[in-house]
Amino acid sequence: MRTLIAVLAMVLLTMAAHAQATGKGRRQQRPVQKTEDVAKKKALDDDYKNALKNIPVPNEKPDPWKTMR
């Protein structure tokens, strides 16, 4: 009985590991980025950097307990 349970456990664990394999052992290739996607990503990154420059620098150190005192 113990042998049967051990064999059954090994089969079930092997099936779980097999389910993690992708595409019958072949790795899937990443899709090639199009030049339009790269241009959009660069434009978004530039907009983000410009938005960060527009944030004002605080003059005083932030105090989260300021209103609690």
Secondary structure per residue as TSV (DSSP state, phi and psi in degrees):
chain	resnum	aa	ss	phi	psi
A	1	M	-	360.0	-42.2
A	2	R	H	-63.3	-38.0
A	3	T	H	-64.4	-41.4
A	4	L	H	-62.9	-42.0
A	5	I	H	-66.3	-40.5
A	6	A	H	-64.4	-43.7
A	7	V	H	-65.2	-42.0
A	8	L	H	-63.5	-40.9
A	9	A	H	-65.3	-41.1
A	10	M	H	-65.3	-39.2
A	11	V	H	-65.7	-44.2
A	12	L	H	-65.5	-40.8
A	13	L	H	-66.9	-36.0
A	14	T	H	-66.8	-38.4
A	15	M	H	-65.8	-37.4
A	16	A	H	-66.6	-40.2
A	17	A	H	-68.7	-35.8
A	18	H	H	-67.0	-31.7
A	19	A	H	-68.7	-19.0
A	20	Q	T	-81.6	-14.8
A	21	A	-	-68.9	148.9
A	22	T	-	-111.5	130.7
A	23	G	S	55.1	51.4
A	24	K	T	55.2	43.0
A	25	G	T	89.3	-13.7
A	26	R	-	-90.5	138.7
A	27	R	-	-81.0	142.1
A	28	Q	-	-81.9	138.4
A	29	Q	-	-83.9	146.4
A	30	R	-	-72.5	143.9
A	31	P	-	-69.6	143.9
A	32	V	-	-74.8	132.5
A	33	Q	-	-74.6	137.4
A	34	K	-	-82.3	157.5
A	35	T	H	-64.9	-30.3
A	36	E	H	-66.5	-40.9
A	37	D	H	-63.8	-40.7
A	38	V	H	-65.1	-41.7
A	39	A	H	-65.2	-41.2
A	40	K	H	-64.9	-41.0
A	41	K	H	-65.1	-40.4
A	42	K	H	-66.5	-39.9
A	43	A	H	-64.5	-42.5
A	44	L	H	-63.5	-40.0
A	45	D	H	-65.4	-41.1
A	46	D	H	-64.2	-42.1
A	47	D	H	-61.8	-39.9
A	48	Y	H	-64.2	-45.3
A	49	K	H	-63.9	-39.3
A	50	N	H	-66.5	-37.1
A	51	A	H	-66.5	-36.4
A	52	L	H	-65.9	-32.8
A	53	K	H	-69.5	-25.3
A	54	N	T	-82.1	-8.1
A	55	I	S	-75.2	125.6
A	56	P	-	-71.1	149.4
A	57	V	-	-85.3	125.6
A	58	P	-	-69.1	143.3
A	59	N	S	-81.6	-32.1
A	60	E	S	-116.1	158.9
A	61	K	-	-71.8	133.9
A	62	P	-	-66.0	136.8
A	63	D	-	-123.9	104.5
A	64	P	T	-67.4	-20.6
A	65	W	T	-96.3	10.7
A	66	K	G	-57.1	-44.0
A	67	T	G	-84.5	-8.7
A	68	M	G	-90.6	-11.1
A	69	R	-	-89.5	360.0
